[in-house]
């Protein structure tokens, strides 16, 4: 189940990053500014999505008790 969650998050990342970049490019003039902005947005969106993904996995693991490195002692 955890592997499916990671797979979905990675697919969403590949969909969301180009969409965010394209959506904001409409308002930006051409030239070097556009190139810098594409790179910046791509990194920023990727970092945000990775943080959300890791947070989601942590919450999922906490709620359902899957994953994690602490052995159960009961």
PDB file of N, H, CA, C and O in Angstrom:
ATOM      1  N   UNK A   1       0.828  -1.204   0.000  1.00  0.00           N
ATOM      2  CA  UNK A   1       0.000   0.000   0.000  1.00  0.00           C
ATOM      3  C   UNK A   1       0.869   1.264   0.000  1.00  0.00           C
ATOM      4  O   UNK A   1       0.565   2.241  -0.684  1.00  0.00           O
ATOM      5  N   UNK A   2       1.942   1.224   0.771  1.00  0.00           N
ATOM      6  H   UNK A   2       2.189   0.430   1.327  1.00  0.00           H
ATOM      7  CA  UNK A   2       2.839   2.380   0.849  1.00  0.00           C
ATOM      8  C   UNK A   2       3.509   2.630  -0.504  1.00  0.00           C
ATOM      9  O   UNK A   2       3.729   3.777  -0.894  1.00  0.00           O
ATOM     10  N   UNK A   3       3.828   1.551  -1.209  1.00  0.00           N
ATOM     11  H   UNK A   3       3.650   0.619  -0.892  1.00  0.00           H
ATOM     12  CA  UNK A   3       4.450   1.685  -2.533  1.00  0.00           C
ATOM     13  C   UNK A   3       3.485   2.326  -3.525  1.00  0.00           C
ATOM     14  O   UNK A   3       3.896   3.115  -4.375  1.00  0.00           O
ATOM     15  N   UNK A   4       2.211   1.987  -3.416  1.00  0.00           N
ATOM     16  H   UNK A   4       1.877   1.345  -2.725  1.00  0.00           H
ATOM     17  CA  UNK A   4       1.203   2.601  -4.290  1.00  0.00           C
ATOM     18  C   UNK A   4       1.125   4.099  -4.019  1.00  0.00           C
ATOM     19  O   UNK A   4       1.015   4.899  -4.948  1.00  0.00           O
ATOM     20  N   UNK A   5       1.182   4.479  -2.733  1.00  0.00           N
ATOM     21  H   UNK A   5       1.271   3.829  -1.978  1.00  0.00           H
ATOM     22  CA  UNK A   5       1.117   5.884  -2.340  1.00  0.00           C
ATOM     23  C   UNK A   5       2.287   6.665  -2.934  1.00  0.00           C
ATOM     24  O   UNK A   5       2.109   7.767  -3.453  1.00  0.00           O
ATOM     25  N   UNK A   6       3.476   6.087  -2.853  1.00  0.00           N
ATOM     26  H   UNK A   6       3.620   5.191  -2.432  1.00  0.00           H
ATOM     27  CA  UNK A   6       4.672   6.724  -3.419  1.00  0.00           C
ATOM     28  C   UNK A   6       4.530   6.852  -4.931  1.00  0.00           C
ATOM     29  O   UNK A   6       4.860   7.892  -5.501  1.00  0.00           O
ATOM     30  N   UNK A   7       4.042   5.804  -5.580  1.00  0.00           N
ATOM     31  H   UNK A   7       3.773   4.959  -5.118  1.00  0.00           H
ATOM     32  CA  UNK A   7       3.862   5.825  -7.038  1.00  0.00           C
ATOM     33  C   UNK A   7       2.885   6.927  -7.447  1.00  0.00           C
ATOM     34  O   UNK A   7       3.134   7.653  -8.409  1.00  0.00           O
ATOM     35  N   UNK A   8       1.784   7.050  -6.724  1.00  0.00           N
ATOM     36  H   UNK A   8       1.581   6.460  -5.942  1.00  0.00           H
ATOM     37  CA  UNK A   8       0.793   8.087  -7.028  1.00  0.00           C
ATOM     38  C   UNK A   8       1.408   9.475  -6.850  1.00  0.00           C
ATOM     39  O   UNK A   8       1.188  10.367  -7.670  1.00  0.00           O
ATOM     40  N   UNK A   9       2.186   9.655  -5.766  1.00  0.00           N
ATOM     41  H   UNK A   9       2.364   8.931  -5.099  1.00  0.00           H
ATOM     42  CA  UNK A   9       2.803  10.958  -5.505  1.00  0.00           C
ATOM     43  C   UNK A   9       3.797  11.335  -6.604  1.00  0.00           C
ATOM     44  O   UNK A   9       3.863  12.496  -7.010  1.00  0.00           O
ATOM     45  N   UNK A  10       4.567  10.359  -7.084  1.00  0.00           N
ATOM     46  H   UNK A  10       4.513   9.417  -6.754  1.00  0.00           H
ATOM     47  CA  UNK A  10       5.549  10.633  -8.144  1.00  0.00           C
ATOM     48  C   UNK A  10       4.835  10.996  -9.441  1.00  0.00           C
ATOM     49  O   UNK A  10       5.254  11.913 -10.148  1.00  0.00           O
ATOM     50  N   UNK A  11       3.759  10.279  -9.755  1.00  0.00           N
ATOM     51  H   UNK A  11       3.418   9.534  -9.181  1.00  0.00           H
ATOM     52  CA  UNK A  11       2.979  10.588 -10.960  1.00  0.00           C
ATOM     53  C   UNK A  11       2.390  11.994 -10.859  1.00  0.00           C
ATOM     54  O   UNK A  11       2.421  12.754 -11.827  1.00  0.00           O
ATOM     55  N   UNK A  12       1.852  12.340  -9.685  1.00  0.00           N
ATOM     56  H   UNK A  12       1.826  11.723  -8.899  1.00  0.00           H
ATOM     57  CA  UNK A  12       1.297  13.681  -9.476  1.00  0.00           C
ATOM     58  C   UNK A  12       2.373  14.747  -9.634  1.00  0.00           C
ATOM     59  O   UNK A  12       2.117  15.826 -10.167  1.00  0.00           O
ATOM     60  N   UNK A  13       3.578  14.433  -9.167  1.00  0.00           N
ATOM     61  H   UNK A  13       3.786  13.556  -8.734  1.00  0.00           H
ATOM     62  CA  UNK A  13       4.677  15.383  -9.283  1.00  0.00           C
ATOM     63  C   UNK A  13       4.970  15.668 -10.758  1.00  0.00           C
ATOM     64  O   UNK A  13       5.158  16.821 -11.148  1.00  0.00           O
ATOM     65  N   UNK A  14       5.006  14.603 -11.579  1.00  0.00           N
ATOM     66  H   UNK A  14       4.854  13.667 -11.263  1.00  0.00           H
ATOM     67  CA  UNK A  14       5.305  14.790 -13.002  1.00  0.00           C
ATOM     68  C   UNK A  14       4.180  15.519 -13.726  1.00  0.00           C
ATOM     69  O   UNK A  14       4.419  16.165 -14.747  1.00  0.00           O
ATOM     70  N   UNK A  15       2.958  15.422 -13.210  1.00  0.00           N
ATOM     71  H   UNK A  15       2.764  14.897 -12.381  1.00  0.00           H
ATOM     72  CA  UNK A  15       1.841  16.148 -13.823  1.00  0.00           C
ATOM     73  C   UNK A  15       1.829  17.603 -13.345  1.00  0.00           C
ATOM     74  O   UNK A  15       1.628  18.525 -14.135  1.00  0.00           O
ATOM     75  N   UNK A  16       2.048  17.794 -12.043  1.00  0.00           N
ATOM     76  H   UNK A  16       2.212  17.046 -11.401  1.00  0.00           H
ATOM     77  CA  UNK A  16       1.882  19.125 -11.443  1.00  0.00           C
ATOM     78  C   UNK A  16       2.975  20.108 -11.827  1.00  0.00           C
ATOM     79  O   UNK A  16       2.691  21.281 -12.071  1.00  0.00           O
ATOM     80  N   UNK A  17       4.229  19.646 -11.885  1.00  0.00           N
ATOM     81  H   UNK A  17       4.459  18.693 -11.687  1.00  0.00           H
ATOM     82  CA  UNK A  17       5.341  20.575 -12.132  1.00  0.00           C
ATOM     83  C   UNK A  17       5.223  21.272 -13.493  1.00  0.00           C
ATOM     84  O   UNK A  17       5.268  22.501 -13.539  1.00  0.00           O
ATOM     85  N   UNK A  18       5.072  20.529 -14.612  1.00  0.00           N
ATOM     86  H   UNK A  18       5.035  19.531 -14.574  1.00  0.00           H
ATOM     87  CA  UNK A  18       4.933  21.230 -15.896  1.00  0.00           C
ATOM     88  C   UNK A  18       3.679  22.097 -15.960  1.00  0.00           C
ATOM     89  O   UNK A  18       3.688  23.149 -16.599  1.00  0.00           O
ATOM     90  N   UNK A  19       2.599  21.665 -15.303  1.00  0.00           N
ATOM     91  H   UNK A  19       2.592  20.810 -14.784  1.00  0.00           H
ATOM     92  CA  UNK A  19       1.360  22.450 -15.305  1.00  0.00           C
ATOM     93  C   UNK A  19       1.566  23.787 -14.611  1.00  0.00           C
ATOM     94  O   UNK A  19       1.147  24.829 -15.115  1.00  0.00           O
ATOM     95  N   UNK A  20       2.226  23.751 -13.431  1.00  0.00           N
ATOM     96  H   UNK A  20       2.566  22.904 -13.021  1.00  0.00           H
ATOM     97  CA  UNK A  20       2.504  24.994 -12.704  1.00  0.00           C
ATOM     98  C   UNK A  20       3.414  25.912 -13.516  1.00  0.00           C
ATOM     99  O   UNK A  20       3.200  27.123 -13.575  1.00  0.00           O
ATOM    100  N   UNK A  21       4.428  25.320 -14.139  1.00  0.00           N
ATOM    101  H   UNK A  21       4.601  24.337 -14.092  1.00  0.00           H
ATOM    102  CA  UNK A  21       5.358  26.124 -14.938  1.00  0.00           C
ATOM    103  C   UNK A  21       4.630  26.768 -16.112  1.00  0.00           C
ATOM    104  O   UNK A  21       4.805  27.958 -16.374  1.00  0.00           O
ATOM    105  N   UNK A  22       3.814  25.989 -16.819  1.00  0.00           N
ATOM    106  H   UNK A  22       3.672  25.022 -16.606  1.00  0.00           H
ATOM    107  CA  UNK A  22       3.102  26.507 -17.991  1.00  0.00           C
ATOM    108  C   UNK A  22       2.112  27.593 -17.593  1.00  0.00           C
ATOM    109  O   UNK A  22       1.990  28.610 -18.275  1.00  0.00           O
ATOM    110  N   UNK A  23       1.403  27.373 -16.482  1.00  0.00           N
ATOM    111  H   UNK A  23       1.502  26.546 -15.928  1.00  0.00           H
ATOM    112  CA  UNK A  23       0.369  28.309 -16.033  1.00  0.00           C
ATOM    113  C   UNK A  23       0.964  29.680 -15.727  1.00  0.00           C
ATOM    114  O   UNK A  23       0.349  30.704 -16.027  1.00  0.00           O
ATOM    115  N   UNK A  24       2.153  29.707 -15.133  1.00  0.00           N
ATOM    116  H   UNK A  24       2.652  28.876 -14.889  1.00  0.00           H
ATOM    117  CA  UNK A  24       2.739  30.994 -14.769  1.00  0.00           C
ATOM    118  C   UNK A  24       3.524  31.624 -15.921  1.00  0.00           C
ATOM    119  O   UNK A  24       3.801  32.823 -15.894  1.00  0.00           O
ATOM    120  N   UNK A  25       3.885  30.825 -16.935  1.00  0.00           N
ATOM    121  H   UNK A  25       3.660  29.851 -16.957  1.00  0.00           H
ATOM    122  CA  UNK A  25       4.659  31.368 -18.056  1.00  0.00           C
ATOM    123  C   UNK A  25       3.856  32.344 -18.908  1.00  0.00           C
ATOM    124  O   UNK A  25       4.423  33.184 -19.606  1.00  0.00           O
ATOM    125  N   UNK A  26       2.533  32.225 -18.847  1.00  0.00           N
ATOM    126  H   UNK A  26       2.072  31.542 -18.280  1.00  0.00           H
ATOM    127  CA  UNK A  26       1.684  33.067 -19.694  1.00  0.00           C
ATOM    128  C   UNK A  26       1.904  34.550 -19.354  1.00  0.00           C
ATOM    129  O   UNK A  26       1.844  35.406 -20.237  1.00  0.00           O
ATOM    130  N   UNK A  27       2.159  34.851 -18.064  1.00  0.00           N
ATOM    131  H   UNK A  27       2.207  34.156 -17.346  1.00  0.00           H
ATOM    132  CA  UNK A  27       2.270  36.243 -17.626  1.00  0.00           C
ATOM    133  C   UNK A  27       3.697  36.796 -17.653  1.00  0.00           C
ATOM    134  O   UNK A  27       3.911  37.950 -17.281  1.00  0.00           O
ATOM    135  N   UNK A  28       4.673  35.998 -18.084  1.00  0.00           N
ATOM    136  H   UNK A  28       4.499  35.061 -18.386  1.00  0.00           H
ATOM    137  CA  UNK A  28       6.072  36.410 -17.996  1.00  0.00           C
ATOM    138  C   UNK A  28       6.614  36.773 -19.377  1.00  0.00           C
ATOM    139  O   UNK A  28       6.388  36.040 -20.340  1.00  0.00           O
ATOM    140  N   UNK A  29       7.322  37.887 -19.485  1.00  0.00           N
ATOM    141  H   UNK A  29       7.506  38.483 -18.704  1.00  0.00           H
ATOM    142  CA  UNK A  29       7.903  38.259 -20.784  1.00  0.00           C
ATOM    143  C   UNK A  29       8.999  37.276 -21.210  1.00  0.00           C
ATOM    144  O   UNK A  29       9.525  36.516 -20.398  1.00  0.00           O
ATOM    145  N   UNK A  30       9.324  37.311 -22.496  1.00  0.00           N
ATOM    146  H   UNK A  30       8.896  37.929 -23.157  1.00  0.00           H
ATOM    147  CA  UNK A  30      10.326  36.381 -23.022  1.00  0.00           C
ATOM    148  C   UNK A  30      11.732  36.803 -22.616  1.00  0.00           C
ATOM    149  O   UNK A  30      11.939  37.903 -22.104  1.00  0.00           O
ATOM    150  N   UNK A  31      12.676  35.932 -22.845  1.00  0.00           N
ATOM    151  H   UNK A  31      12.508  35.038 -23.261  1.00  0.00           H
ATOM    152  CA  UNK A  31      14.067  36.257 -22.549  1.00  0.00           C
ATOM    153  C   UNK A  31      14.622  35.402 -21.422  1.00  0.00           C
ATOM    154  O   UNK A  31      14.077  34.350 -21.085  1.00  0.00           O
ATOM    155  N   UNK A  32      15.727  35.883 -20.844  1.00  0.00           N
ATOM    156  H   UNK A  32      16.169  36.737 -21.118  1.00  0.00           H
ATOM    157  CA  UNK A  32      16.410  35.131 -19.788  1.00  0.00           C
ATOM    158  C   UNK A  32      15.551  35.012 -18.541  1.00  0.00           C
ATOM    159  O   UNK A  32      15.642  34.026 -17.810  1.00  0.00           O
ATOM    160  N   UNK A  33      14.715  36.018 -18.299  1.00  0.00           N
ATOM    161  H   UNK A  33      14.642  36.819 -18.894  1.00  0.00           H
ATOM    162  CA  UNK A  33      13.846  35.993 -17.115  1.00  0.00           C
ATOM    163  C   UNK A  33      12.943  34.769 -17.136  1.00  0.00           C
ATOM    164  O   UNK A  33      12.712  34.125 -16.112  1.00  0.00           O
ATOM    165  N   UNK A  34      12.439  34.464 -18.328  1.00  0.00           N
ATOM    166  H   UNK A  34      12.627  34.986 -19.159  1.00  0.00           H
ATOM    167  CA  UNK A  34      11.554  33.307 -18.470  1.00  0.00           C
ATOM    168  C   UNK A  34      12.308  32.009 -18.168  1.00  0.00           C
ATOM    169  O   UNK A  34      11.780  31.129 -17.488  1.00  0.00           O
ATOM    170  N   UNK A  35      13.536  31.891 -18.669  1.00  0.00           N
ATOM    171  H   UNK A  35      13.964  32.606 -19.221  1.00  0.00           H
ATOM    172  CA  UNK A  35      14.343  30.687 -18.442  1.00  0.00           C
ATOM    173  C   UNK A  35      14.624  30.510 -16.953  1.00  0.00           C
ATOM    174  O   UNK A  35      14.469  29.416 -16.410  1.00  0.00           O
ATOM    175  N   UNK A  36      15.037  31.592 -16.299  1.00  0.00           N
ATOM    176  H   UNK A  36      15.162  32.481 -16.740  1.00  0.00           H
ATOM    177  CA  UNK A  36      15.331  31.544 -14.860  1.00  0.00           C
ATOM    178  C   UNK A  36      14.063  31.178 -14.086  1.00  0.00           C
ATOM    179  O   UNK A  36      14.104  30.384 -13.145  1.00  0.00           O
ATOM    180  N   UNK A  37      12.955  31.758 -14.489  1.00  0.00           N
ATOM    181  H   UNK A  37      12.922  32.403 -15.253  1.00  0.00           H
ATOM    182  CA  UNK A  37      11.695  31.510 -13.787  1.00  0.00           C
ATOM    183  C   UNK A  37      11.248  30.052 -13.928  1.00  0.00           C
ATOM    184  O   UNK A  37      10.735  29.465 -12.976  1.00  0.00           O
ATOM    185  N   UNK A  38      11.444  29.469 -15.119  1.00  0.00           N
ATOM    186  H   UNK A  38      11.861  29.946 -15.893  1.00  0.00           H
ATOM    187  CA  UNK A  38      11.100  28.053 -15.337  1.00  0.00           C
ATOM    188  C   UNK A  38      11.895  27.179 -14.374  1.00  0.00           C
ATOM    189  O   UNK A  38      11.343  26.307 -13.703  1.00  0.00           O
ATOM    190  N   UNK A  39      13.216  27.430 -14.318  1.00  0.00           N
ATOM    191  H   UNK A  39      13.665  28.139 -14.863  1.00  0.00           H
ATOM    192  CA  UNK A  39      14.080  26.616 -13.456  1.00  0.00           C
ATOM    193  C   UNK A  39      13.668  26.773 -11.999  1.00  0.00           C
ATOM    194  O   UNK A  39      13.548  25.791 -11.266  1.00  0.00           O
ATOM    195  N   UNK A  40      13.456  28.015 -11.591  1.00  0.00           N
ATOM    196  H   UNK A  40      13.554  28.813 -12.186  1.00  0.00           H
ATOM    197  CA  UNK A  40      13.075  28.289 -10.202  1.00  0.00           C
ATOM    198  C   UNK A  40      11.759  27.603  -9.831  1.00  0.00           C
ATOM    199  O   UNK A  40      11.654  26.955  -8.790  1.00  0.00           O
ATOM    200  N   UNK A  41      10.768  27.757 -10.694  1.00  0.00           N
ATOM    201  H   UNK A  41      10.853  28.284 -11.540  1.00  0.00           H
ATOM    202  CA  UNK A  41       9.448  27.167 -10.432  1.00  0.00           C
ATOM    203  C   UNK A  41       9.507  25.651 -10.369  1.00  0.00           C
ATOM    204  O   UNK A  41       8.863  25.028  -9.524  1.00  0.00           O
ATOM    205  N   UNK A  42      10.279  25.064 -11.266  1.00  0.00           N
ATOM    206  H   UNK A  42      10.801  25.569 -11.953  1.00  0.00           H
ATOM    207  CA  UNK A  42      10.389  23.605 -11.302  1.00  0.00           C
ATOM    208  C   UNK A  42      10.959  23.088  -9.996  1.00  0.00           C
ATOM    209  O   UNK A  42      10.431  22.142  -9.411  1.00  0.00           O
ATOM    210  N   UNK A  43      12.045  23.711  -9.537  1.00  0.00           N
ATOM    211  H   UNK A  43      12.474  24.480 -10.012  1.00  0.00           H
ATOM    212  CA  UNK A  43      12.652  23.289  -8.270  1.00  0.00           C
ATOM    213  C   UNK A  43      11.699  23.508  -7.106  1.00  0.00           C
ATOM    214  O   UNK A  43      11.541  22.642  -6.245  1.00  0.00           O
ATOM    215  N   UNK A  44      11.066  24.675  -7.090  1.00  0.00           N
ATOM    216  H   UNK A  44      11.194  25.379  -7.789  1.00  0.00           H
ATOM    217  CA  UNK A  44      10.171  25.013  -5.977  1.00  0.00           C
ATOM    218  C   UNK A  44       8.993  24.046  -5.911  1.00  0.00           C
ATOM    219  O   UNK A  44       8.659  23.539  -4.841  1.00  0.00           O
ATOM    220  N   UNK A  45       8.368  23.795  -7.053  1.00  0.00           N
ATOM    221  H   UNK A  45       8.639  24.207  -7.923  1.00  0.00           H
ATOM    222  CA  UNK A  45       7.224  22.885  -7.087  1.00  0.00           C
ATOM    223  C   UNK A  45       7.637  21.470  -6.695  1.00  0.00           C
ATOM    224  O   UNK A  45       6.909  20.780  -5.982  1.00  0.00           O
ATOM    225  N   UNK A  46       8.809  21.042  -7.164  1.00  0.00           N
ATOM    226  H   UNK A  46       9.401  21.603  -7.743  1.00  0.00           H
ATOM    227  CA  UNK A  46       9.289  19.694  -6.843  1.00  0.00           C
ATOM    228  C   UNK A  46       9.526  19.562  -5.337  1.00  0.00           C
ATOM    229  O   UNK A  46       9.143  18.561  -4.731  1.00  0.00           O
ATOM    230  N   UNK A  47      10.155  20.570  -4.739  1.00  0.00           N
ATOM    231  H   UNK A  47      10.466  21.382  -5.232  1.00  0.00           H
ATOM    232  CA  UNK A  47      10.435  20.528  -3.300  1.00  0.00           C
ATOM    233  C   UNK A  47       9.135  20.503  -2.503  1.00  0.00           C
ATOM    234  O   UNK A  47       8.995  19.722  -1.562  1.00  0.00           O
ATOM    235  N   UNK A  48       8.184  21.358  -2.879  1.00  0.00           N
ATOM    236  H   UNK A  48       8.298  21.993  -3.643  1.00  0.00           H
ATOM    237  CA  UNK A  48       6.900  21.402  -2.159  1.00  0.00           C
ATOM    238  C   UNK A  48       6.193  20.055  -2.250  1.00  0.00           C
ATOM    239  O   UNK A  48       5.675  19.558  -1.250  1.00  0.00           O
ATOM    240  N   UNK A  49       6.167  19.460  -3.446  1.00  0.00           N
ATOM    241  H   UNK A  49       6.588  19.863  -4.258  1.00  0.00           H
ATOM    242  CA  UNK A  49       5.475  18.178  -3.626  1.00  0.00           C
ATOM    243  C   UNK A  49       6.175  17.068  -2.850  1.00  0.00           C
ATOM    244  O   UNK A  49       5.517  16.201  -2.275  1.00  0.00           O
ATOM    245  N   UNK A  50       7.534  17.091  -2.831  1.00  0.00           N
ATOM    246  H   UNK A  50       8.069  17.795  -3.299  1.00  0.00           H
ATOM    247  CA  UNK A  50       8.261  16.082  -2.057  1.00  0.00           C
ATOM    248  C   UNK A  50       7.959  16.218  -0.568  1.00  0.00           C
ATOM    249  O   UNK A  50       7.794  15.214   0.125  1.00  0.00           O
ATOM    250  N   UNK A  51       7.886  17.468  -0.068  1.00  0.00           N
ATOM    251  H   UNK A  51       8.020  18.283  -0.632  1.00  0.00           H
ATOM    252  CA  UNK A  51       7.563  17.684   1.352  1.00  0.00           C
ATOM    253  C   UNK A  51       6.167  17.141   1.651  1.00  0.00           C
ATOM    254  O   UNK A  51       5.961  16.456   2.654  1.00  0.00           O
ATOM    255  N   UNK A  52       5.218  17.449   0.779  1.00  0.00           N
ATOM    256  H   UNK A  52       5.386  18.004  -0.035  1.00  0.00           H
ATOM    257  CA  UNK A  52       3.848  16.951   0.959  1.00  0.00           C
ATOM    258  C   UNK A  52       3.805  15.427   0.910  1.00  0.00           C
ATOM    259  O   UNK A  52       3.095  14.790   1.687  1.00  0.00           O
ATOM    260  N   UNK A  53       4.574  14.852  -0.014  1.00  0.00           N
ATOM    261  H   UNK A  53       5.151  15.370  -0.646  1.00  0.00           H
ATOM    262  CA  UNK A  53       4.590  13.402  -0.161  1.00  0.00           C
ATOM    263  C   UNK A  53       5.163  12.735   1.084  1.00  0.00           C
ATOM    264  O   UNK A  53       4.596  11.768   1.592  1.00  0.00           O
ATOM    265  N   UNK A  54       6.297  13.257   1.578  1.00  0.00           N
ATOM    266  H   UNK A  54       6.757  14.043   1.166  1.00  0.00           H
ATOM    267  CA  UNK A  54       6.922  12.679   2.766  1.00  0.00           C
ATOM    268  C   UNK A  54       6.008  12.849   3.976  1.00  0.00           C
ATOM    269  O   UNK A  54       5.875  11.937   4.792  1.00  0.00           O
ATOM    270  N   UNK A  55       5.382  14.015   4.091  1.00  0.00           N
ATOM    271  H   UNK A  55       5.491  14.756   3.429  1.00  0.00           H
ATOM    272  CA  UNK A  55       4.436  14.254   5.181  1.00  0.00           C
ATOM    273  C   UNK A  55       3.256  13.306   5.105  1.00  0.00           C
ATOM    274  O   UNK A  55       2.811  12.773   6.121  1.00  0.00           O
ATOM    275  N   UNK A  56       2.747  13.097   3.891  1.00  0.00           N
ATOM    276  H   UNK A  56       3.108  13.530   3.066  1.00  0.00           H
ATOM    277  CA  UNK A  56       1.617  12.175   3.698  1.00  0.00           C
ATOM    278  C   UNK A  56       1.975  10.747   4.068  1.00  0.00           C
ATOM    279  O   UNK A  56       1.181  10.037   4.684  1.00  0.00           O
ATOM    280  N   UNK A  57       3.187  10.329   3.685  1.00  0.00           N
ATOM    281  H   UNK A  57       3.832  10.906   3.185  1.00  0.00           H
ATOM    282  CA  UNK A  57       3.631   8.973   4.014  1.00  0.00           C
ATOM    283  C   UNK A  57       3.788   8.829   5.527  1.00  0.00           C
ATOM    284  O   UNK A  57       3.425   7.802   6.100  1.00  0.00           O
ATOM    285  N   UNK A  58       4.335   9.869   6.171  1.00  0.00           N
ATOM    286  H   UNK A  58       4.631  10.704   5.706  1.00  0.00           H
ATOM    287  CA  UNK A  58       4.527   9.816   7.625  1.00  0.00           C
ATOM    288  C   UNK A  58       3.188   9.694   8.345  1.00  0.00           C
ATOM    289  O   UNK A  58       3.043   8.890   9.266  1.00  0.00           O
ATOM    290  N   UNK A  59       2.212  10.495   7.922  1.00  0.00           N
ATOM    291  H   UNK A  59       2.330  11.148   7.174  1.00  0.00           H
ATOM    292  CA  UNK A  59       0.881  10.447   8.547  1.00  0.00           C
ATOM    293  C   UNK A  59       0.246   9.082   8.294  1.00  0.00           C
ATOM    294  O   UNK A  59      -0.342   8.482   9.194  1.00  0.00           O
ATOM    295  N   UNK A  60       0.372   8.598   7.051  1.00  0.00           N
ATOM    296  H   UNK A  60       0.849   9.085   6.320  1.00  0.00           H
ATOM    297  CA  UNK A  60      -0.189   7.301   6.693  1.00  0.00           C
ATOM    298  C   UNK A  60       0.428   6.190   7.549  1.00  0.00           C
ATOM    299  O   UNK A  60      -0.279   5.321   8.059  1.00  0.00           O
ATOM    300  N   UNK A  61       1.758   6.232   7.699  1.00  0.00           N
ATOM    301  H   UNK A  61       2.333   6.938   7.285  1.00  0.00           H
ATOM    302  CA  UNK A  61       2.458   5.212   8.478  1.00  0.00           C
ATOM    303  C   UNK A  61       2.055   5.298   9.946  1.00  0.00           C
ATOM    304  O   UNK A  61       1.923   4.275  10.618  1.00  0.00           O
ATOM    305  N   UNK A  62       1.861   6.515  10.443  1.00  0.00           N
ATOM    306  H   UNK A  62       1.969   7.346   9.898  1.00  0.00           H
ATOM    307  CA  UNK A  62       1.470   6.699  11.843  1.00  0.00           C
ATOM    308  C   UNK A  62       0.060   6.170  12.090  1.00  0.00           C
ATOM    309  O   UNK A  62      -0.197   5.511  13.098  1.00  0.00           O
ATOM    310  N   UNK A  63      -0.849   6.465  11.162  1.00  0.00           N
ATOM    311  H   UNK A  63      -0.640   7.000  10.344  1.00  0.00           H
ATOM    312  CA  UNK A  63      -2.248   6.066  11.345  1.00  0.00           C
ATOM    313  C   UNK A  63      -2.429   4.563  11.153  1.00  0.00           C
ATOM    314  O   UNK A  63      -3.120   3.918  11.941  1.00  0.00           O
ATOM    315  N   UNK A  64      -1.817   4.007  10.119  1.00  0.00           N
ATOM    316  H   UNK A  64      -1.255   4.531   9.479  1.00  0.00           H
ATOM    317  CA  UNK A  64      -2.052   2.607   9.776  1.00  0.00           C
ATOM    318  C   UNK A  64      -0.971   1.661  10.282  1.00  0.00           C
ATOM    319  O   UNK A  64      -1.113   0.444  10.165  1.00  0.00           O
ATOM    320  N   UNK A  65       0.114   2.207  10.845  1.00  0.00           N
ATOM    321  H   UNK A  65       0.230   3.196  10.940  1.00  0.00           H
ATOM    322  CA  UNK A  65       1.162   1.368  11.415  1.00  0.00           C
ATOM    323  C   UNK A  65       1.977   0.627  10.379  1.00  0.00           C
ATOM    324  O   UNK A  65       2.596  -0.391  10.690  1.00  0.00           O
ATOM    325  N   UNK A  66       1.988   1.129   9.129  1.00  0.00           N
ATOM    326  H   UNK A  66       1.486   1.956   8.876  1.00  0.00           H
ATOM    327  CA  UNK A  66       2.812   0.493   8.094  1.00  0.00           C
ATOM    328  C   UNK A  66       4.115   1.257   7.938  1.00  0.00           C
ATOM    329  O   UNK A  66       4.191   2.441   8.266  1.00  0.00           O
ATOM    330  N   UNK A  67       5.126   0.589   7.443  1.00  0.00           N
ATOM    331  H   UNK A  67       5.064  -0.373   7.176  1.00  0.00           H
ATOM    332  CA  UNK A  67       6.414   1.244   7.240  1.00  0.00           C
ATOM    333  C   UNK A  67       7.068   1.520   8.583  1.00  0.00           C
ATOM    334  O   UNK A  67       6.767   0.860   9.577  1.00  0.00           O
ATOM    335  N   UNK A  68       7.960   2.496   8.606  1.00  0.00           N
ATOM    336  H   UNK A  68       8.204   3.032   7.798  1.00  0.00           H
ATOM    337  CA  UNK A  68       8.632   2.830   9.852  1.00  0.00           C
ATOM    338  C   UNK A  68       9.728   1.835  10.178  1.00  0.00           C
ATOM    339  O   UNK A  68       9.721   0.703   9.695  1.00  0.00           O
ATOM    340  N   UNK A  69      10.669   2.269  11.002  1.00  0.00           N
ATOM    341  H   UNK A  69      10.675   3.188  11.395  1.00  0.00           H
ATOM    342  CA  UNK A  69      11.824   1.417  11.292  1.00  0.00           C
ATOM    343  C   UNK A  69      11.828   0.921  12.737  1.00  0.00           C
ATOM    344  O   UNK A  69      12.744   0.201  13.135  1.00  0.00           O
ATOM    345  N   UNK A  70      10.819   1.293  13.528  1.00  0.00           N
ATOM    346  H   UNK A  70      10.075   1.878  13.205  1.00  0.00           H
ATOM    347  CA  UNK A  70      10.793   0.870  14.935  1.00  0.00           C
ATOM    348  C   UNK A  70      10.077  -0.468  15.035  1.00  0.00           C
ATOM    349  O   UNK A  70       8.914  -0.568  14.643  1.00  0.00           O
ATOM    350  N   UNK A  71      10.733  -1.486  15.544  1.00  0.00           N
ATOM    351  H   UNK A  71      11.678  -1.404  15.862  1.00  0.00           H
ATOM    352  CA  UNK A  71      10.059  -2.789  15.680  1.00  0.00           C
ATOM    353  C   UNK A  71       8.962  -2.749  16.748  1.00  0.00           C
ATOM    354  O   UNK A  71       9.079  -2.056  17.759  1.00  0.00           O
ATOM    355  N   UNK A  72       7.912  -3.500  16.498  1.00  0.00           N
ATOM    356  H   UNK A  72       7.817  -4.062  15.677  1.00  0.00           H
ATOM    357  CA  UNK A  72       6.790  -3.522  17.454  1.00  0.00           C
ATOM    358  C   UNK A  72       7.110  -4.488  18.592  1.00  0.00           C
ATOM    359  O   UNK A  72       7.659  -5.568  18.375  1.00  0.00           O
ATOM    360  N   UNK A  73       6.761  -4.082  19.789  1.00  0.00           N
ATOM    361  H   UNK A  73       6.315  -3.204  19.965  1.00  0.00           H
ATOM    362  CA  UNK A  73       7.069  -4.918  20.960  1.00  0.00           C
ATOM    363  C   UNK A  73       5.789  -5.188  21.750  1.00  0.00           C
ATOM    364  O   UNK A  73       5.615  -4.705  22.869  1.00  0.00           O
ATOM    365  N   UNK A  74       4.901  -5.973  21.139  1.00  0.00           N
ATOM    366  H   UNK A  74       5.043  -6.365  20.230  1.00  0.00           H
ATOM    367  CA  UNK A  74       3.674  -6.289  21.887  1.00  0.00           C
ATOM    368  C   UNK A  74       3.268  -7.746  21.739  1.00  0.00           C
ATOM    369  O   UNK A  74       2.260  -8.167  22.307  1.00  0.00           O
TER     370      UNK A  74
END
